[in-house]
């Protein structure tokens, strides 16, 4: 399987996983700024049925402001995308893209704009805390 980001598998129903993911993201300082029901979208546009799948888009407000102050063009890289989808065995997967991934993975960009990778590292730590909390919460 390809690694699209950090993946957590929860032994909880889909709707509970969506609610818990939203809650832990908020608790770690992220605001949910978008939600797309992928199953509904594919049904409406292509008449295709698929598993339950939701995309959440999240931003950390303070880090967003700091990043935009350093480089207004960074906007498209700021949102963290979280995919939540049901698995065949009744579990639910949560996959999160790394915040500011191109900035964090490019050593040239890190050297040229050291403030942005620092902000990205802090956002990544925030996201890791949220996903760790999610995994602990789902076990209880």
SVG drawing of the C-alpha trace seen along z (x, -y; Angstrom):
<svg xmlns="http://www.w3.org/2000/svg" viewBox="-27 -39 46 47">
<polyline fill="none" stroke="black" stroke-width="0.4" points="0.0,0.0 1.2,-3.5 1.9,-5.9 -0.3,-9.0 0.2,-10.2 -0.3,-8.9 -2.9,-6.1 -4.8,-5.0 -7.3,-2.1 -10.1,-2.3 -12.3,0.6 -15.4,-1.7 -18.2,-2.3 -17.7,-4.9 -20.0,-7.7 -18.3,-7.4 -14.9,-7.6 -15.9,-10.8 -17.3,-12.3 -14.2,-11.3 -11.8,-12.5 -13.5,-15.9 -13.5,-16.2 -9.8,-15.4 -8.8,-17.7 -10.7,-20.6 -9.1,-19.6 -5.6,-20.0 -6.3,-23.4 -7.6,-22.6 -10.7,-24.1 -12.7,-22.0 -13.1,-24.3 -14.5,-21.7 -16.2,-18.4 -17.0,-16.3 -19.1,-13.2 -17.3,-11.3 -19.8,-8.5 -22.7,-11.0 -20.6,-13.0 -19.9,-9.9 -23.5,-8.7 -24.7,-12.1 -22.2,-12.7 -21.4,-9.2 -24.3,-7.1 -21.5,-5.0 -22.0,-3.3 -19.0,-3.0 -18.1,-2.6 -18.7,-5.4 -15.9,-7.9 -15.6,-11.5 -12.8,-14.0 -12.3,-16.6 -10.2,-19.8 -8.6,-21.3 -6.6,-24.4 -4.7,-25.5 -5.6,-29.2 -2.5,-30.6 -0.2,-28.6 -2.2,-29.5 -1.8,-33.2 2.0,-32.9 2.5,-31.0 0.6,-33.5 2.5,-36.4 5.8,-34.7 4.5,-33.8 1.0,-34.6 1.4,-32.1 1.6,-29.2 -2.2,-29.1 -2.9,-26.0 -0.5,-23.9 -2.0,-24.9 -5.0,-22.7 -4.6,-19.3 -6.7,-16.7 -8.1,-13.8 -9.8,-10.9 -12.1,-8.7 -13.4,-5.5 -15.0,-2.2 -13.1,1.0 -14.6,4.3 -14.2,5.8 -16.2,3.1 -13.2,1.0 -12.7,-2.5 -9.4,-4.0 -8.3,-7.6 -5.6,-8.9 -4.2,-12.4 -1.9,-14.3 1.1,-15.9 0.7,-19.7 2.9,-21.7 4.3,-18.5 6.2,-20.0 7.9,-22.5 8.9,-19.8 10.3,-17.4 12.3,-19.8 15.7,-20.7 16.1,-23.6 12.8,-25.2 13.8,-24.5 17.0,-26.4 15.4,-29.3 12.5,-29.9 13.3,-28.5 10.2,-30.0 7.8,-27.9 9.3,-24.5 9.2,-25.4 5.5,-26.2 5.0,-23.0 6.8,-21.0 4.6,-22.5 1.5,-21.7 2.7,-18.2 3.3,-17.8 -0.3,-19.1 -1.7,-16.6 0.4,-13.7 -1.0,-14.5 -4.6,-14.5 -4.1,-11.2 -2.5,-9.7 -5.4,-10.9 -7.8,-9.5 -6.2,-6.1 -6.2,-6.1 -9.8,-7.3 -11.0,-4.6 -9.5,-1.9 -11.5,-2.9"/>
</svg>
